[in-house]
Amino acid sequence: HVRNLRFDLVRGCGFVPAYSQKGGDILKKFLRFFNGLSNFLLTIGCVLLIACAAFVNATVFLRYIFHVSFQWAEEISRYLHIGVVILLCGPLLWMGGHINMDLLLLKLKGRTRKVVRIIGEIATLGLVSFTFYNSIIYVSSLYETHILTFSSKFEQWMPTMIIPVGFFFATVFCIALIIREILQFKQEDSADESLTAEIEDILESNELQHIDIGDSEEGK
């Protein structure tokens, strides 16, 4: 009812709620940084995807026109494709681009929905951080054993490095998601508290004593 009353007061007497300017600036800077990081990784992913398509088209052209095939080129195209998927895991988490099971979440409202969303993001953080940690161990073992790829053109740890890199960013974005939810949660709470206090001050002032909202729909 406080939110509904706000708009009537804004239109009727020029009331503007005093939101937390400091908290809002922190949230804006936080969102701007991670939006920029997300866009940067998306750009890299697009470049890798274009390179993958170029390798695939070149391989098909050489195979059917000149009847030659380079195994290393096919291998690079596969690794580029896999690399794009893993690298963009984090930005898609940030943008909400992954498939979500939100049947329960859509039935919840208010703070309960936010709490459940944060719990889900914490669970996702545990999963991606576990994968990040184990991928480091796996790549380290490949580096120590000097295993070559199937085409024997380069060592296996080189293309496999995309796994810890991708899940590192996924871990960072998961932490950022949790922080974003908490900051927005606190921002809304501080805004509601400020809004309620200023409405009470206005209603107690002599300028608005003639306004009777007790029987109005917004007042109820």
Phi, psi and omega per residue, in radians:
H1 nan -0.473 3.106
V2 -1.157 -0.710 -3.138
R3 -1.150 -0.682 3.118
N4 -1.167 -0.692 -3.131
L5 -1.149 -0.552 -3.089
R6 -0.996 -0.806 -3.052
F7 -1.170 -0.620 3.084
D8 -1.142 -0.700 -3.135
L9 -1.215 -0.639 3.110
V10 -1.088 -0.802 -3.124
R11 -1.257 -0.633 -3.002
G12 -1.442 -0.627 -3.036
C13 -2.437 0.298 3.034
G14 1.267 0.431 -3.133
F15 -1.306 2.294 3.100
V16 -2.200 2.079 -3.129
P17 -1.170 2.499 -3.117
A18 -1.615 1.599 3.085
Y19 -1.311 2.815 -3.137
S20 -1.249 1.862 -3.101
Q21 -1.166 -0.714 -3.121
K22 -1.119 -0.829 3.123
G23 -1.106 -0.649 3.120
G24 -1.159 -0.674 3.119
D25 -1.149 -0.706 3.114
I26 -1.098 -0.759 3.142
L27 -1.137 -0.700 3.133
K28 -1.115 -0.778 3.121
K29 -1.126 -0.696 3.122
F30 -1.079 -0.833 -3.139
L31 -1.170 -0.663 3.139
R32 -1.111 -0.711 -3.133
F33 -1.123 -0.853 -3.065
F34 -1.331 -0.479 2.990
N35 -1.148 -0.693 3.088
G36 -1.146 -0.731 3.096
L37 -1.116 -0.709 3.105
S38 -1.085 -0.784 3.125
N39 -1.129 -0.642 3.109
F40 -1.092 -0.813 3.132
L41 -1.180 -0.612 3.070
L42 -1.108 -0.656 3.093
T43 -1.128 -0.779 3.087
I44 -1.068 -0.724 3.116
G45 -1.069 -0.700 3.103
C46 -1.113 -0.714 3.117
V47 -1.110 -0.777 3.122
L48 -1.120 -0.656 3.134
L49 -1.175 -0.678 3.078
I50 -1.129 -0.721 3.098
A51 -1.109 -0.685 3.103
C52 -1.083 -0.802 3.125
A53 -1.107 -0.639 3.122
A54 -1.133 -0.752 3.111
F55 -1.121 -0.731 -3.134
V56 -1.119 -0.816 3.142
N57 -1.116 -0.699 3.115
A58 -1.129 -0.698 3.132
T59 -1.121 -0.783 3.128
V60 -1.113 -0.747 3.137
F61 -1.068 -0.832 -3.132
L62 -1.146 -0.611 -3.082
R63 -1.236 -0.737 -3.025
Y64 -1.632 -0.306 3.123
I65 -1.721 -0.828 -3.077
F66 -1.870 -0.030 3.102
H67 1.011 0.687 3.052
V68 -2.242 2.666 -3.119
S69 -2.525 2.374 3.113
F70 -1.928 2.032 -3.088
Q71 -1.139 -0.609 -3.125
W72 -1.136 -0.580 3.126
A73 -1.189 -0.737 3.081
E74 -1.097 -0.664 3.141
E75 -1.155 -0.750 3.122
I76 -1.097 -0.717 3.139
S77 -1.093 -0.672 3.103
R78 -1.143 -0.785 -3.131
Y79 -1.149 -0.635 3.090
L80 -1.121 -0.723 3.124
H81 -1.098 -0.824 3.127
I82 -1.118 -0.679 -3.133
G83 -1.092 -0.685 3.114
V84 -1.083 -0.775 -3.119
V85 -1.071 -0.801 -3.089
I86 -1.263 -0.701 -3.106
L87 -1.133 -0.619 -3.090
L88 -1.553 0.095 3.102
C89 -1.057 -0.783 -3.128
G90 -1.146 -0.919 3.114
P91 -1.004 -0.630 3.120
L92 -1.215 -0.563 3.015
L93 -1.086 -0.753 -3.128
W94 -1.119 -0.668 -3.088
M95 -1.575 -0.053 -3.104
G96 1.244 0.574 -3.064
G97 -1.552 -0.118 3.127
H98 -1.450 2.821 3.083
I99 -1.189 2.282 -3.114
N100 -2.132 2.463 2.978
M101 -1.650 1.641 -2.993
D102 -1.974 0.407 3.140
L103 -1.063 -0.788 3.117
L104 -1.245 -0.717 -3.063
L105 -1.100 -0.655 -3.121
L106 -1.211 -0.384 3.141
K107 -1.495 -0.206 3.141
L108 -1.609 2.798 -3.122
K109 -2.404 2.762 2.995
G110 1.070 -2.393 -3.066
R111 -1.156 -0.557 -3.138
T112 -1.075 -0.730 3.110
R113 -1.100 -0.733 -3.135
K114 -1.133 -0.711 -3.141
V115 -1.129 -0.768 3.124
V116 -1.120 -0.675 3.110
R117 -1.115 -0.715 3.118
I118 -1.137 -0.691 3.109
I119 -1.081 -0.733 3.098
G120 -1.106 -0.683 3.128
E121 -1.207 -0.589 3.067
I122 -1.148 -0.706 3.089
A123 -1.108 -0.714 3.087
T124 -1.119 -0.687 3.088
L125 -1.051 -0.724 3.099
G126 -1.079 -0.696 -3.128
L127 -1.176 -0.867 -3.068
V128 -1.245 -0.606 3.104
S129 -1.200 -0.627 3.063
F130 -1.114 -0.749 3.106
T131 -1.146 -0.698 3.104
F132 -1.054 -0.804 -3.123
Y133 -1.101 -0.808 -3.112
N134 -1.235 -0.515 3.103
S135 -1.191 -0.583 3.076
I136 -1.112 -0.752 3.121
I137 -1.106 -0.723 -3.120
Y138 -1.142 -0.808 3.139
V139 -1.145 -0.643 3.095
S140 -1.086 -0.717 3.112
S141 -1.158 -0.651 3.084
L142 -1.150 -0.664 3.135
Y143 -1.153 -0.678 -3.116
E144 -1.275 -0.551 -3.100
T145 -1.564 -0.245 3.106
H146 1.015 0.706 3.108
I147 -1.257 2.378 3.135
L148 -1.609 2.771 3.060
T149 -1.253 3.084 -3.075
F150 -1.095 -0.585 3.126
S151 -1.443 -0.163 3.112
S152 1.105 0.451 3.136
K153 -1.643 -0.465 3.114
F154 -2.677 2.880 -3.085
E155 -1.309 2.621 -3.017
Q156 -1.154 -0.508 -3.074
W157 -1.176 -0.409 -3.086
M158 -1.126 -0.978 3.105
P159 -1.237 -0.450 -3.107
T160 -1.272 -0.265 3.113
M161 -1.042 -0.376 -3.130
I162 -1.132 -0.426 -3.116
I163 -1.174 -0.978 3.098
P164 -1.122 -0.578 3.117
V165 -1.122 -0.843 -3.129
G166 -1.096 -0.758 -3.118
F167 -1.366 -0.312 2.967
F168 -1.131 -0.841 3.117
F169 -1.154 -0.614 3.088
A170 -1.100 -0.689 3.090
T171 -1.129 -0.765 3.129
V172 -1.077 -0.759 -3.123
F173 -1.220 -0.568 3.069
C174 -1.126 -0.760 3.073
I175 -1.078 -0.720 3.123
A176 -1.108 -0.662 3.101
L177 -1.068 -0.769 -3.138
I178 -1.122 -0.768 3.120
I179 -1.103 -0.712 3.125
R180 -1.056 -0.784 3.134
E181 -1.090 -0.712 -3.122
I182 -1.182 -0.756 3.129
L183 -1.095 -0.760 3.118
Q184 -1.154 -0.643 3.111
F185 -1.077 -0.828 3.134
K186 -1.186 -0.651 -3.140
Q187 -1.097 -0.745 3.121
E188 -1.167 -0.686 3.117
D189 -1.113 -0.802 -3.138
S190 -1.146 -0.614 3.114
A191 -1.170 -0.729 3.132
D192 -1.136 -0.726 3.136
E193 -1.122 -0.773 3.119
S194 -1.116 -0.719 -3.131
L195 -1.117 -0.774 -3.141
T196 -1.095 -0.763 -3.124
A197 -1.129 -0.729 -3.106
E198 -1.256 -0.578 3.065
I199 -1.125 -0.716 3.122
E200 -1.126 -0.698 3.110
D201 -1.110 -0.708 -3.124
I202 -1.176 -0.748 -3.129
L203 -1.151 -0.440 3.126
E204 -1.507 -0.229 -3.115
S205 -1.324 2.783 -3.123
N206 -1.199 -0.416 -3.058
E207 -1.232 -0.471 -3.060
L208 -2.035 0.283 -3.131
Q209 -1.164 -0.431 -3.107
H210 -1.419 -0.145 3.141
I211 -1.481 2.081 3.136
D212 -1.879 1.915 -3.125
I213 -1.921 0.124 -3.056
G214 -1.128 -0.620 -3.110
D215 -1.692 -0.015 -3.123
S216 -1.345 2.797 3.134
E217 -1.126 -0.671 3.137
E218 -1.183 -0.655 3.138
G219 -1.129 -0.702 3.082
K220 -1.080 nan nan
